[in-house]
Amino acid sequence: MGEDERRRRRRRRSGEDLISGLPDEVLHGILVRLGCACAAARTSVLSRRWRRVWAHMPELLLDSPSPPPGPAPDSFLNAVDGALAGCLAPAVDRLAISLSADSDLRAPAWRVAPWLRFAAERVVGELCLVVSPRLGLPLRQVPRVQEAELELPACGRAKAIALFPQAEWRLRPPPAAGLFAALASLTIHGGRMEGGELSTLVCEQCPRLTVVSLCVVLVAAADVSIRSDSLRSLWFRAMNTRRLEVVAPRLEGLTLSESVQAHVSAPKLAKLVWRGGAYDPRNHRFPDVGRRLRLLGIGMNSAAPALLRQFDEVGVLSIETFVRQGVLGYKRFLNETKTLPKCEVLSISLFVNRHGLTPAILHLLRSCNGTRKFSLILFDLNDPPATGIYVHSVYLNLRHAA
């Protein structure tokens, strides 16, 4: 009889459960799958063996429950404080703290600051902090809350950071350069920053960034410059930006969602999504971008013709457009979509009044130059149901249809 079998028999005779006899690494994996650090901490009541197992977990996931029933106003915040204070792991692979969007719970900046300091000391992988209860609202519609400053401490070992602060919080990055040395992915949706601090954060303090997603408000109107040799994907929306400069030799994907002057130097650009208002080649310059893209997306009210003329061939072309009432409205639609670049896949989101439906579809089909797949989503503005705009979806495989 082997030693392992003798130990198992002794545990069975002593009444010890087999799960408690597993190595800590295995128990940590079990607790992580609970999906909640607070639930993992409650396993400490099982036995002495479990008392401190949770404190060494490599992941801490803390999500506030949705009401009803809900916690007392500060109980979740206290639970987060307690979980971080009780954590004994020298390194945390993932820290995620999220306030439910369904609750009225608010976390003041002074309560959040210690959570970020904990992350700066322990997180070696991913940090996700969601304390804004209105993530789906446009910036102009976010309700005002008490203004406060929140310092972003240096997280030298974190590889991915996603912050969703309250809209009126003033975010202050650390003063020195190179402090986010391992950071590859940065997301900030919410809060207010100075233009110069935003530029410094991306360009100088995060030397290894590959993915950046920004949706903030600048404290005052300012220029923003993003220069990076490592950046591959950029999603930019910063209200009060006067002019955006992007110099990124490896940039492949760019989404602009605010109407600003822009100068983009990105010779490897392959995916462009334009939601930045009217495109004007005099104010929006792409001096070294080629005539071919893998994907081009054009949002509503973006003056599609001028942008479409910049490219000869697109793999996937996605356009949102209107067919407005009246002869002038229909002629405007024809003008916006008469010259489409050659594309493999054409996807149209069309807001249409019923009287212009059939000729609009025929016009789009005639505009498919070399198109093999055609996708059309119709938003019927004349006959909406009680719940909102009526939507029709059409998908054609033109290769097979031919």
FENDA-V758070 format. One record per pair of residues at least 12 apart in sequence whose C-alpha atoms are under 7 Angstrom apart, sorted by the first residue. I is the first residue (numbers start at 1). J is the second residue. D is the distance in whole Angstrom. If there is no record, write none. Layout:
I,J,D
I,J,D
This chain:
20,49,7
24,53,7
28,54,7
28,57,5
32,59,6
35,61,6
36,61,5
36,62,6
36,63,7
37,60,5
37,61,5
37,62,6
38,62,7
38,83,7
40,54,6
41,54,6
55,86,6
55,87,4
55,88,5
55,89,7
56,87,6
56,88,5
56,89,4
57,89,7
58,89,7
58,91,7
58,92,5
58,93,5
58,94,7
59,92,6
59,93,6
59,94,5
59,95,6
60,94,6
60,95,5
60,96,6
61,95,6
61,96,5
61,97,6
62,80,7
62,96,6
62,97,5
62,98,6
63,97,6
63,98,5
63,99,6
64,76,6
64,98,6
64,99,5
64,100,5
65,100,6
66,100,6
66,102,6
66,103,6
67,102,7
67,103,6
73,105,6
90,122,6
91,122,5
91,123,6
91,124,6
92,122,6
92,123,5
92,124,6
93,123,6
93,124,5
93,125,5
93,126,6
94,123,7
94,125,6
94,126,5
94,127,6
95,123,7
95,126,6
95,127,5
95,128,6
96,127,6
96,128,5
96,129,6
97,128,6
97,129,5
97,130,6
98,129,6
98,130,5
98,131,6
99,130,6
99,131,5
100,133,7
101,133,5
101,134,7
107,131,7
109,148,6
109,149,7
109,150,6
113,150,6
113,151,7
116,153,7
117,153,6
119,155,7
120,153,6
120,154,6
120,155,4
120,156,7
123,157,7
123,158,6
124,157,5
124,158,4
124,159,7
125,158,5
125,159,5
125,160,6
126,158,6
126,159,6
126,160,5
126,161,6
127,160,6
127,161,5
127,162,6
128,161,6
128,162,5
128,163,6
129,162,6
129,163,5
129,164,6
130,163,6
130,164,5
130,165,6
131,164,6
131,165,5
131,166,6
132,164,6
132,165,5
132,166,5
142,167,7
144,168,7
145,168,6
146,168,7
147,168,5
147,169,5
148,169,5
148,170,6
149,169,6
149,170,5
149,171,6
150,169,7
150,170,6
150,171,5
150,172,6
151,171,6
151,172,5
151,173,6
152,171,7
152,172,6
152,173,5
152,174,6
153,173,7
153,174,6
154,174,6
154,179,5
154,180,6
155,179,7
155,180,5
156,179,6
156,180,5
156,181,5
156,182,6
157,181,7
157,182,5
158,182,6
158,183,6
159,182,5
159,183,4
159,184,5
159,185,7
160,183,6
160,184,6
160,185,5
160,186,6
161,185,6
161,186,5
161,187,6
162,186,6
162,187,4
162,188,6
163,187,6
163,188,5
163,189,6
164,188,6
164,189,5
164,190,6
165,189,7
165,190,5
165,191,6
166,190,6
166,191,6
167,190,5
167,191,4
167,192,7
168,191,5
168,192,6
169,191,5
169,192,6
170,191,6
170,192,5
170,193,6
171,191,6
171,192,6
171,193,6
173,197,7
173,201,7
177,204,6
177,205,4
178,204,6
178,205,4
178,206,6
178,207,6
179,205,5
179,206,7
180,205,6
180,206,5
181,206,6
181,207,6
181,208,7
182,208,6
183,206,6
183,208,6
183,209,6
184,208,5
184,209,4
184,210,5
184,211,6
185,209,6
185,210,6
185,211,5
185,212,6
186,211,6
186,212,5
186,213,6
187,212,6
187,213,5
187,214,6
188,213,6
188,214,5
188,215,6
189,214,6
189,215,5
189,216,6
190,215,6
190,216,5
191,216,6
191,217,7
192,216,6
192,217,5
192,218,6
192,219,6
193,217,6
193,218,5
193,219,6
194,218,5
194,219,5
194,220,7
195,218,6
195,222,6
195,223,6
195,224,6
196,224,7
199,224,6
199,225,5
199,226,6
202,226,7
203,226,6
203,227,6
203,228,6
208,230,6
209,230,6
209,231,6
210,230,6
210,231,4
210,232,5
210,233,6
211,231,6
211,232,6
211,233,5
211,234,6
212,233,6
212,234,5
212,235,6
213,234,6
213,235,5
213,236,6
214,235,6
214,236,5
214,237,6
215,236,6
215,237,5
215,238,6
216,237,7
216,238,5
216,239,7
217,238,5
217,239,5
217,240,7
218,238,6
218,239,6
218,240,6
218,241,7
220,240,6
221,240,5
221,241,6
221,242,6
222,240,7
222,241,5
222,242,5
223,241,6
223,242,5
223,243,5
223,244,6
224,241,7
224,243,6
224,244,5
224,245,6
225,244,6
225,245,5
225,246,6
226,245,6
226,246,5
226,247,6
227,246,6
227,247,5
227,248,6
228,247,7
228,248,5
229,248,6
229,249,6
229,250,6
230,250,6
231,248,6
231,250,6
231,251,6
232,250,6
232,251,4
232,252,5
232,253,6
233,251,6
233,252,6
233,253,5
233,254,6
234,253,6
234,254,5
234,255,6
235,254,6
235,255,5
235,256,6
236,255,6
236,256,5
236,257,6
237,256,6
237,257,5
237,258,5
238,258,7
239,258,7
241,260,6
242,260,6
242,261,7
243,260,6
243,261,5
243,262,6
244,260,7
244,261,6
244,262,5
244,263,6
245,262,6
245,263,5
245,264,6
246,263,6
246,264,5
246,265,6
247,264,6
247,265,5
247,266,6
248,265,6
248,266,5
249,266,5
249,267,6
249,268,7
250,266,7
250,268,6
251,266,6
251,268,6
251,269,6
252,268,6
252,269,4
252,270,5
252,271,6
253,269,6
253,270,6
253,271,5
253,272,6
254,271,6
254,272,5
254,273,6
255,272,6
255,273,5
255,274,6
256,273,6
256,274,5
256,275,6
256,276,5
257,274,7
257,275,4
257,276,4
258,275,7
258,276,4
258,277,7
259,276,4
259,277,5
261,283,5
261,284,6
262,283,6
262,284,5
262,285,6
263,284,6
263,285,5
263,286,6
264,285,6
264,286,5
265,286,6
265,287,6
265,288,6
266,288,6
266,289,6
267,288,5
267,289,5
269,289,6
270,293,5
270,294,5
270,295,7
271,293,6
271,294,6
271,295,5
271,296,6
272,295,6
272,296,5
272,297,6
273,296,6
273,297,4
273,298,6
274,297,6
274,298,5
274,299,6
275,298,6
275,299,5
275,302,6
276,302,7
277,301,6
277,302,5
278,301,6
278,302,4
278,303,5
279,302,6
279,303,6
279,306,7
279,307,6
280,306,7
291,310,7
291,311,4
291,312,5
291,313,7
292,311,6
292,312,6
292,313,5
292,314,6
293,313,7
293,314,5
293,315,6
294,314,5
294,315,4
294,316,6
295,314,6
295,315,6
295,316,5
295,317,6
296,314,7
296,316,6
296,317,5
296,318,6
297,317,6
297,318,5
297,319,6
298,318,6
298,319,5
298,320,6
299,319,6
299,320,5
300,320,5
300,321,6
304,336,6
305,336,5
305,337,7
308,340,6
308,341,7
311,341,6
312,341,5
312,342,6
313,341,5
313,342,5
313,343,6
314,341,7
314,342,6
314,343,5
315,343,5
315,344,5
315,345,6
316,343,6
316,344,6
316,345,5
316,346,6
317,343,6
317,345,6
317,346,5
317,347,6
318,346,6
318,347,5
318,348,6
319,347,6
319,348,5
319,349,6
320,348,6
320,349,5
320,350,6
321,349,6
321,350,5
321,351,6
322,350,6
322,351,5
322,352,6
323,351,6
323,352,5
323,353,7
324,352,7
324,353,7
325,353,7
338,367,6
340,367,7
342,369,5
342,370,6
343,369,7
343,370,6
343,371,5
344,370,7
344,371,5
344,372,5
344,373,7
345,371,6
345,372,6
345,373,5
345,374,6
346,371,7
346,373,6
346,374,5
346,375,6
347,374,6
347,375,5
347,376,6
348,375,6
348,376,5
348,377,6
349,376,6
349,377,5
349,378,6
350,377,6
350,378,5
350,379,6
351,378,6
351,379,5
351,380,6
351,381,7
352,378,7
352,379,6
352,380,5
352,381,6
353,380,6
353,381,5
353,382,6
354,380,7
354,382,6
372,397,6
372,398,5
372,399,5
373,396,6
373,397,5
373,398,5
374,395,6
374,396,5
374,397,6
374,398,7
375,394,6
375,395,4
375,396,6
376,393,6
376,394,5
376,395,6
377,391,7
377,392,6
377,393,5
377,394,6
378,391,5
378,392,5
378,393,6
379,391,5
379,392,7
